[in-house]
Amino acid sequence: MKWVTRSHVHVDRVACPWLIKRFVDNQAEFIFVTKSLVMEIAKKENAIPFDVEGVELGHKDGHCSFVSILEKYNITDPALQKMGEIVNAADTRRLEENPYAAGLEILASGFSLMYPDDVRNLEEQFKVYDALYAAIKVRFK
C-alpha cells in the first residue's frame, strides 16, 4: 500500500512510517509532498494520508498521528503504547510529559540536518526507533 504525508519529516512523520512498516504494512511505500498536495496525491495514488490536518490518521484530541495509528489498527503491544507516549510528548512539544521526549526531539532535529532527503532520513532513523522499541520491551515489561 502507498502512504502519503508532508515532506521534511520530523518526530511523528518518522515514527509513523516506522510503526506502519514494522507493525501494519511491511510492504508500505511512503510518498512525501508539500502539505498542500497531500490530499491530491492521496487520491491520485490511492494512498493513505497520515499526519496531516483533517485525516483519520492525524492529530486528534491532543494526540499525535502515531497514537491515531495505534488506535486505528488496534495495536495493544505495551511497548508500542509506551512509545506512543514518548512520541506524543516529543511531537506535541510537551516534552515535560515524558523523560525520553526531549531526547527523541533532539535526535529528530539532528537527523533532519544530516539527512534532508526524507526517504534517507527514514532509512537512517528507523534504527533509533528499533533500538527504542527493544529497550522499552525490556525495561517496561
Summary of the structure (lengths in Angstrom):
residues: 141
radius of gyration: 14.1
end to end distance: 32.4
largest distance: 43.4
contacts: 445
relative contact order: 0.17
helix: 61%
strand: 11%
